[in-house]
Amino acid sequence: MLKIMLCGASDVSAIEIPFNDVVEGFAGEPMWYQSGTILYWNSTKSSWIKNSTDSVQHADICVFVIMEEIGRITWDDELEAALLSEKPFLLLCLSTTYQKYRTLRKYTNIEAINDSEMQQSVKLLSSLESRQLTIISFDISCFHSVLKQQLAKIFIHCLKNLSLSHNSCTSNHFQALGLENYFTSANPEERQLDKREALESSNSIKLLARSGSSFIGSIGGRFRDILTRKVRQQGTTIQVLLVNPWSYYAVLTAFSEDENNKNYTSLIAGTMSAEDIISAYIKSKWYSIKLQDALSSYEQLVLKYPDLLVRFIDFEITASVLLTDTKCYYEPYSNFMQDTRYAKNMSTFEIAVSTNTAFYEKAIANFDMLWNFSTAYDSWKENEEAHRNRLLELLNARETHQPRRYVGVHAIIQASGTILVLKRSKDNLYQPELWDFPGGGIESGETIEEALLREVREETQLEIEVRRVLSVYSNNDQLPFRQTTQIVFMAKTNNLDVVLNSKEHSDYNWMHPSQLQNYTLMPYMQEAIDVYLSQNQQDIV
């Protein structure tokens, strides 16, 4: 389990509860000396310093916190131990203390400060900044969110460390020589550089592996983009395309004492049968390769080895390898995978069954086994009965060819003779950079009008008056498996000051509807615009 250690003087007890909450939210185990969760050994040779430095070595991440008091062991010993071992750590300082430090350092000689505690704080903070270490300030009321955000940055940094971004000559050299010749014929200096870079990744691998599903599920696509390796079909085998063989050496270092593990040697060498690859995954407990082409033979192996799809693969990858028609998954459904609400409330198995006919037949025959690995995330287990009933309901619906229905609500918002359109973000996985009316999906328990008001508020910060339904658009292209209905309302506002959610939209415009012909629009919009113009709606509000 991921171990995160709280380091600081006794007054950090003020943030112990939110610290524990955040760490446990990352599927981690909090460590702190006052709670008895650090390493210690009571004897005639007991040493608090040794207890502390041993605990730093034992932890995966250290969080150093300055409130007002300064603990000498924390800053003289624990910090140095973290630096020497290259342990990932955070430096957090109470905002009032940090502000006093900045003021005193700017306007006062340190030795002239009468308050000994404050003098120590100023000296410490000055020393930390002289080493170019980044200090994050926080307010007590916001400690929970600040810690969560900063821990997430560590994880994302670890993910980036694992990306295979080595120079192309190393890649070409390895690919030309093959595994065995690479280790005997490649330039020794080049091989040593490759090895050092990869070994620096091993701590990142361990940290990510220990983090469990809670963190991986929360970052979704990043894990897919950075950790996965391209795999393509080649006859009856799958070829693994590598840039640097030492990257797999790093994985070995993190998870195995045997550097000559035959499964990994075969994996690095280039080609293996699908079954051999899966056996290697299961044995090594590392799942970094994703199938670009989800083969039917692979799908059969998934059913044979359900342990393949466990904690280290986020639910998006899980869904993609279950589907024989990858395009069917990635185009219409990957946008759902980025939404944490869906991550909490919809199982991968449900997505797979609802989008792929070939998989459906196997799902019926293997329901219990599929259910077991589809509930790998703890959040699903909390509502196991509800999810199980939902899956059975879904299977029964598919058996009678009832489509999965999605209903969206949107608004033509009028103000000062113009209407509002938003440009979808380029990072949006579904229809990026198209222009759209404000709106979105309906959450459980909402009326259509409530959903529209919420979506408009989330996307634009506007408060609107909903008038009436203007048009209803249905997309039947994906029947019998999915049917989309978009309901467009007339609405009014007196406020032209739009505040965008940058994750969803990159631009907006107030314009006359006749100008929309110059824009690339979402499919449902044209019908609504035609109705609007035909009814001469310019003066309706």
N, C-alpha and C positions, 0 to 999 in steps of 0.2 A: 504494500500500500504506500502511496505517496506520503512522505513525512515533511511537514513544514514547521520550522522552529521559530518561535517568537523570541527575539533577543532584545533586552533592554533592562533598565532599572526597575525597581519594585513598583513605580508608579504606572507602568504599562498595564497594571491590573485593570485600569479604567477601560481598556479596549479588549480585554480578554474574551468577553462574550461574542462581540462581532467578529473577532479574529477566528474563534472556533467555528462560528457559523459559516464564514467564507471558506475556510479550509475544508470543512466537512462537505460543503457544496461542490468542491472540486474532487470529491471522493478521496479526501486526504485525512491524515491523522495529525492533529495539532500537538506541538511539543512546547513546553514552557517549564522553567525550573520551579516555579511556585506550585504548579499542578502535579509535580512528581512524575512528569512524562519524559524527562530527559534521562540520559544514561548516568548512572552513578554507582559507586561501590564504597560502602562504609567499612573502613578498617583503620588501623593505626597509621596508614600511609595515605589516607583520604586527601584528595585535593579538589577544591572547587574549580580551580582552573582546568585541571585535567578532565573533570566531569564535563565542563562546558565545551572544551575543544573536541573531546570525543563525541559529544552530542552534535556539534556542527558537522563533523565528518559523517555521522550517522544520518543526518537530515538530507533531504533532497533539495530543499530551498530554505534559506534563512531570511527572516524579515526583521531588520533592525529598526527599532522605533525609539525616537527621542520625544519624551513628553516635557519634563522640566528637570528631573534629576538625571545624573550621569552615573552609570554603573561601570566601574573601571574594568571589571572582567569582560564585560560586553565589548568594550571598545579597544582594550589593550590586547585581548586574547582571542575572543570569538571572531571579531572582524578579521584579524590577521589570519586566523585559521581558515576562514572562508575565502580570503584572497589567495592564500598559498595553494589551497586545494582547487581553485577556480570553481568554487561552489556558486551557483546562481543565487543572488541575494538582492533584496530591496532595502533602500534607505528611506524611511518615512519620518517626518518631523512635524510635530504639532504646529499649526500655522502661527499661533501667537508667539511661540518660542522662536520660530524661524524669522518672524518679522522683527522681533526684538534683536535677534542676532544681526540681521541686515542693517538695522538702524545703528546699533552700537558699533559695528565694524566700520561703518561709514563715517561716523561722527566722533568716535571715542577711541582712545588708546586702550587696548585690551587690559593692560596691567593696571589701568586706572579704575576698572570696574570694581565696585566695593562688594557686590553680591557674589560670593564665592561660587555658588551653583551656576549663576548666569555667566560668570567668567569662564568656568569649565565648559559650559555649553558653547560659548563663542569660540573658545580655542578648539574644541572638538569639530564644530561645523566648519571652521576655517581650515582645519587640517584635512577634513574630508573633501572640501572643494579644491584644495590645493592638489589633491590626487586625481582631480577631474572625475570624481564620483558623483552621480546624479542623485540629488536629494528631492524627494517629493513631499510637499507640505499637505496637510490635511486638517479639516475641522473634525472635532469629536463626532458630530452628528453625521458626517459623511465618511467616516473611516471605513465602514463596510463597503461602500461602492468604490472608494479609492483603492482599497486593497484588492478587491475583485478585478478591477481594471488593470492594475499593475501586474498581478499574477498572470492574467491572460496575456499580457505582453511578453512575459517570460516564455510562456508556452509557444506563442507564435514565433518568437525568436528561435526556440528550439526546433520548430518545424522548418524554419528557413535554413537552419544549420544542416538539416538533413536533405535539402534539395541537392541534386547532383549538378552543381554548377561549375564543374572543373573545366579547365581549358580544353579546347577541341583537339590539340595534338595528343594529349593523354588518351582521350577517347579513341581517336583514330589509331593510335599505336596499339592500344589494347585490342581493338576490334580486328586489326590486321594480324596480330600475333596469336590471338587466342589465349586462353587462361594459362596453360602450362608454359608456353613460350614467353608469355609476359613476365612470369616470375623468374625466368632464367636469362632472358635476353634483353629485357627493357633496361633503359638507362637507370642505374642504381639510385642516382639522386632524384630522378623523377619518381621512381617507385617509393622512395622514402618520403617525399613530399606528399604523394597520394595517401600513404599510410598515416602520416601525421594528421592530415586534414580529416581523414575518416575517423581516426581514434578520438579526435576532439568532438566528434559527433556522438560517441558512445554514451556520454552523460546525458545528452539530449534524448537519446533513445530510451534510456532507463527512466528518465523523468516522465516522458510521455507515456511509456508503458504503465508506469505506476499510477498515472493520473486516472486511469479507468475511463469508463464511458461518459461520466458526467461532463468532463471538459471536452472530449472529442465530439460528443453530440452537440455541444454548444457552438462549435466553430464550423461544423459541416463542411462546406466546400473547400476551405483552406486545407484541411487534412487530405481531401481527395487530390487537390492540385499539387501539393508539395510532396507528399509521401509516396504516392502511387507511381508505379512504373508502367510504361506502355508494354502491352503484350499483344501479339498478333498471331493469327492462325497461320500455321505453315504445315500443310498436309495434315497428318494425324498428330502433330506435336505443336507445342506453343513455344515460340522463341522469345526469350527475355532480352530486351534491348537495354544494355547498361552503358553508362558513361565511365564510371570508375569502379573497378572490382573491389577496391578497398572499402567502398561504402557498405558492401555486404560483410566485409571483415569487421567493420564497426558493429554491425548487428550481432555477429558472432561473439565479439568481445563482451557485448552487453548481456547476452543471454546464454552463452555456452563457454565452457572451459576448453573445449576442443576446437582449435583453430582449423583443423583439417576435416571438419564435419563433412562427410561424403555428400549429404544432401545439398549442402551449400556449394560444395565444389561443383556438383552437377548443375546447380542453378546458375552459378556464375559462368560456367563453361558455355552456355548458350541455349541448348535445346534439351527439353525433357518432355516426357509424355504428360498429359494433363493430370493423370492419376499420381505420377511421381511428384509433380509440383505440389499437389494438395497434401500428399503424405508428408512432404518436407515442411509445409506450412504447419500442419498439425503437430508434428514432432518438435519443431523449433518454437512454436507459439509466436510466430511473426507473420503478419499479413500485410505486406506492403505492396503487393502486386495486384493490379486490377485488370480484369479482362476487358479489352477494348471491344472484342467481339465475343459476346456471351454465347459460347457454344452449347449446343444441346447436350453434348457429352459432358461438359463442365457442369451443366445443370443437374445431370444425373449424379455426378460426384458430390455436388452440394447435398443432395438428398442422402447420399451414402455417408457423408461426413458432416453432420450438422455443426460440429464444433468449429468448422472452418470459419463460420460467421459469428464471431464473438466480440468481445469488448473493444479490441483495437481497431475495428473497422467501423466507421461511422455509418449511420443508416442509409446514407445516399449511395455509398459504394455497395452496401448489401443489396439494395434494390436493383442496382444496375447489373450485378452478376446473376441475379435471379431471372432477369428478363432476356429472352432470346432475341427480342426485337429491341435493341438498345435505343434506336431512334424514337420508338414509341415512348420510352421512359424519359429521355433527356429533353425532348422538345416540349411536350405539354405539361410535364410533371416536375421537372427539376426546380421550378420556381417555388413549388410547395416545400421542397426539401430545405430551402433556406429560411423558412419561417418557423421560429421556435415554438409557435403555438401548435403547428402540425407535428413538430418533433415530439411534443409532449403527449399529443392526443391521437396520433395515428401510427399504427405499426407498419414496419416495412412490408410485412406479409400482406397487410391490407392493400397497400399501394400495388404490390406485385400482382395480387389476384385481380385487382380491379382493372389492370391495364394490359394483361397479357393472357391470351387464350390458351397458348400452349402450356403455360405454367399452371393454369387453372386445373387441368386434368390431373396433374401430379399432386396439386394441393389437396384435392378431395381425398386422394388415397393416402396422403401422408400428413393429415391435419395435425395430429398430436405432436409429431416430431417437428414440424415446421413451427408450430406454436411455441415449442420450447425454446428454439433459438431466436424466434422473432421477439421474444420478451427479454432480451439481454439487458435492456436498459431498466434501471431501477424504477424510473418514473412510470413505466408501463406496469410493472409488477404491483404498484400501489392500487391499480384499478384492474387487476387481472380478470375478475369476473366480468366486468363491463366490456373489456376488450375481447374476451373470449366470445361473449354473446354477440358482439359486433361482427366478429369474423364469421361466425356461423350464419348470421343474418346476411352478410355479404355473399358468402358461398351459396346460400339458398337463392339470393337474388340473381346471381350469375347463372345459376342452373335454369332459371326461367327467363334469362336474357333481359333482366331489368337493368337499365343503364345507371351508372353512377351520375348523379345530377349535381351540378355546380351552379349556384345563382349569385350573380353579381349585381350591385346597385351603383348607379352613376348619376351625376347631375349636370345639366346644362345650367350653369350659374350665370345669371344676368346681373349686370351693374353698369349704369351709365351708358346704356345702348350697346354694350359689348358682352361677349361671353368668354368664360375662362377655359383655357386648355393647358395641359401640363405635358412636358416632354419626359418620357420614361428614361431612367438612368441607363447609361451604357452597360452598367454591371447587372442590370436586370436580366435574368436568364430567359424570361419569356418576353418576346417582342421588344428588345431593347431599342431605345432612341425613337420609338414611335410616339406620336402625340395622342393624348388621351384626355377624356373628361375625368375630373376627380371622382373617386369612388373605389369600391373593392368588394370583398366578400362579406358574408353575413356570419357573425359569430353565434354560437349556441345561446339561445334564450333571447335574441334580439328580434325586434320587428324590422321590417324592411326600412322604415323611416329612421329608426334608431341607428341601424347600421350605416345608413347614408350620412347622417349627421356626424357619427363617430369618424368614418373614413375621411370625410371632407376636413374635419378638424385635425386629424392626424397628418394629413397630406399638405394642408394649406394654412392651418390656424385660423380659418374663417368660420364664422357662425352664419348659417344660412336659414332662410325660411323656405321649407319644402312646399311646393304648390300642388303639382299633380303629375301623374304618369304621362310621359310624352310618347314613348315607344317601348316595345319589347322585342328583343332580338334573340333568336335561338340558333345555335350552331349544332347541326346534326351530323357533321362530317365524321364524328368518332363513334356514332351509334354502331352496334348496340351496347357498347361498353361505357360510353360517357356522353352526357348531353349538357351543354352550357347554355344558360339563359342570362341575358343582360337586360336589366330594367333601367330605363333612362327617365329621370324626373326633370321637370322644370323647377328651378329654384331661384331665389333672389337674395342679394346681399347689398349692403350699403358701403362695404369696406373693399377697397381695391388693393390693400397691402397684404400680399401673399407671402407667407413664410414657408418655404419648401422643406420637406424632409429629404435631405441630400442622398440618402440611401435609396430612395424610391424615384426621385425626379431631379433632373438637372436644370430645367428651365420652365418658364411659364409665359403666357401671353394673354392679354385681354384683346379681343378682336371681333370684328363683324363676322358672322358665320360664313358669308360668301368668300372670305379670305382663306378658309380652310382648304380650299382646293389646291393650294400651294404647299400643303403639308402632307407628310406620310402619316396616315391615321390608323388607329386600331380598327379591326374589321367591323365591329358592331356600330361604329360611329356614323357611318354614311347614311344608314337608314334613319337614325335619329335626326341628323341634319336635314335630310330631305323632308321629313315630317315638319320639322321646325320651320323651314323656309316656305313650305306649301301652305302652312297655316298663318304665314305672315306674323311670326311671333315677336318681331322686334319691339312692339309696343305692348306686349301682353302684361308686363309688370310695371 
